[in-house]
Amino acid sequence: MPRIKVKRTSTVTDMTAMCDVASLLLTFFILTATARQPEPLAVSTPSSTYEFKVPAENNAILTIGQGKVFFEVAGNNVRRRTLELMGEQYSVKFTPEELQRFSVISTFGVPFASLKGFIAMNGSDRMKPGVQTGIPTDSTDNQLNSWVLNARKATKEINNQDMRVSIKGDAKEEYPVVKKIIDVLQKQSVNKFLLVTNAEAKKK
């Protein structure tokens, strides 16, 4: 008796629907992702096992490296208001366009006297070597103290929240430089701040 042959069927699967879903997911992730802003100075932070995400709002980050200090405060409106307060303190008037351009600049480190020229630059020129020399922290002209103080005022005024401070220091930075920054905070009675570190991989 002859064997019955099983009829072979096609294994081709229509992938159209799956491709559509993948395209939609990719589009969603691209549109909702936040682009990482370039930093004027790349620092290598020390590692730790502590896990606490740096707050995205009501937070300022002081980046320390190569003896320089850079400042960043979260929120476009807070940045704009901080610059207005700095202008009032130093008797410098900023135009609405300058305020708008500054509101989208994240980390910066230039003396206040150079700020107008810095704001007028395009993004790539701001990142060129030698442009950002750090914010002065001398005892006779401690501009970092003014930036922190006015950013705290602006955060309270705009968001009705106290501003937190995070210190992002290079692992090889000298202790006296870091201590000078901590002294600035303690002068304003800011005794609680976050130290930004790299999370160590968990042991298996």
C-alpha positions in Angstrom: 0.0 0.0 0.0 1.6 3.3 -1.0 2.3 5.9 1.7 0.1 8.9 1.9 2.0 12.0 1.1 1.5 14.9 3.4 0.8 18.1 1.5 3.4 20.7 2.2 2.2 24.2 3.1 4.0 27.5 2.7 5.9 28.8 5.8 5.9 32.4 4.6 4.5 34.7 7.3 3.3 38.2 6.6 5.6 40.5 8.6 3.8 43.7 7.6 2.0 44.2 10.9 5.1 43.5 12.9 7.2 46.0 10.9 4.5 48.6 11.5 4.6 48.0 15.2 8.4 48.2 15.3 8.3 51.4 13.3 5.8 52.9 15.7 7.8 51.9 18.8 11.0 53.3 17.2 9.3 56.6 16.4 7.9 56.8 19.9 11.3 56.3 21.6 13.0 58.8 19.3 10.4 61.5 19.9 10.2 61.0 23.7 14.0 60.6 24.3 15.9 63.5 25.7 19.1 64.3 23.9 22.2 64.4 26.0 23.6 67.9 26.1 27.4 68.3 25.3 29.5 69.1 28.3 32.2 71.7 28.2 34.5 69.5 30.4 34.3 65.7 30.5 34.9 64.5 34.1 35.5 61.0 35.4 33.5 60.8 38.6 34.5 58.3 41.3 32.5 55.1 41.6 30.2 54.0 44.4 27.6 51.4 45.3 25.0 54.0 46.3 22.1 54.2 43.9 20.2 57.5 43.8 19.2 59.2 40.6 20.2 62.9 40.3 16.9 64.9 40.3 15.9 66.2 36.9 14.1 69.2 38.4 14.8 71.8 41.1 18.4 70.8 41.0 21.7 72.5 40.2 24.9 70.7 39.2 28.3 72.0 39.9 30.9 70.3 37.7 34.5 70.4 39.0 37.5 69.4 36.9 41.0 70.7 36.1 40.6 73.4 38.8 37.6 74.9 37.0 33.9 75.1 38.0 30.9 74.9 35.7 27.3 75.6 36.6 24.0 74.2 35.5 20.5 74.7 36.9 17.5 72.7 35.8 14.6 74.2 33.9 14.5 76.8 31.1 12.3 79.3 33.1 14.5 78.9 36.1 17.6 79.6 34.0 16.0 82.7 32.4 15.0 84.1 35.8 18.4 83.3 37.3 20.0 85.3 34.5 17.6 88.2 35.2 18.6 88.2 38.9 22.3 88.1 38.0 21.8 91.0 35.6 20.1 93.0 38.4 23.0 92.2 40.8 25.7 93.2 38.3 23.7 96.0 36.7 23.7 94.3 33.3 20.6 94.4 31.0 19.9 91.3 28.9 17.6 91.4 25.9 14.7 89.0 25.5 16.6 87.2 22.8 19.6 86.8 25.1 17.4 85.5 27.9 15.8 83.0 25.5 19.2 81.8 24.2 20.6 81.4 27.7 17.5 79.5 28.9 18.5 76.5 26.6 22.2 76.5 27.6 22.8 73.7 30.1 26.2 73.7 31.6 28.5 76.7 31.3 31.6 78.1 32.9 32.6 81.7 31.9 33.1 84.9 33.9 30.0 87.1 34.0 31.8 89.8 32.1 32.1 87.4 29.1 28.6 86.1 29.3 27.0 88.2 26.6 29.6 87.2 24.1 29.2 83.6 25.2 25.5 83.7 24.7 25.9 85.1 21.2 28.1 82.2 20.1 26.6 79.1 18.5 26.6 75.8 20.3 29.8 74.4 18.6 31.8 77.5 19.3 30.9 77.4 23.0 32.5 74.0 23.2 35.8 74.9 21.7 38.9 74.6 23.9 39.7 77.7 25.8 36.3 79.4 25.5 35.0 78.3 28.9 37.6 79.1 31.6 35.3 78.3 34.6 33.3 80.5 36.9 35.4 82.7 39.2 35.4 81.5 42.8 37.9 84.0 44.2 37.2 85.5 47.6 37.2 89.0 46.0 34.9 88.0 43.1 33.0 84.9 44.0 30.6 84.7 41.1 29.8 81.1 41.8 28.3 82.1 45.1 26.0 84.6 43.2 25.0 82.0 40.6 24.0 79.5 43.3 22.2 82.1 45.4 20.2 83.5 42.5 19.4 80.1 41.1 18.0 79.2 44.5 15.8 82.3 44.5 14.7 81.6 40.9 13.8 78.0 41.7 11.8 79.1 44.7 10.0 81.8 42.7 9.2 79.7 39.7 8.6 76.2 41.2 8.0 77.1 44.8 10.5 74.4 45.7 13.9 74.5 47.4 16.8 73.9 45.0 19.0 70.9 45.6 22.7 71.0 44.7 24.7 68.2 43.2 28.5 68.2 43.0 30.0 66.4 40.0 33.7 66.3 40.6 36.4 64.6 38.7 38.0 61.7 40.7 41.4 63.2 40.2 40.5 66.7 41.3 42.5 68.2 44.2 40.7 68.3 47.6 41.3 72.1 48.1 39.3 72.9 44.9 36.4 70.7 46.0 36.5 72.2 49.5 36.3 75.7 48.1 33.1 74.8 46.4 31.7 73.2 49.5 32.6 76.4 51.5 30.5 78.4 49.0 27.5 76.2 49.7 28.0 76.2 53.5 28.2 80.0 53.4 24.6 79.9 52.2 23.7 77.3 54.8 23.4 74.6 52.2 24.8 71.7 54.2 23.1 68.9 52.2 24.1 68.1 48.7 24.5 65.2 46.4 27.9 63.8 45.1 27.5 62.5 41.6 29.2 59.1 41.2 29.3 56.2 38.8 27.4 53.2 40.0 29.6 50.1 40.4 28.4 46.9 38.8 26.7 44.6 41.3 28.6 41.4 42.2 26.9 38.3 41.1 
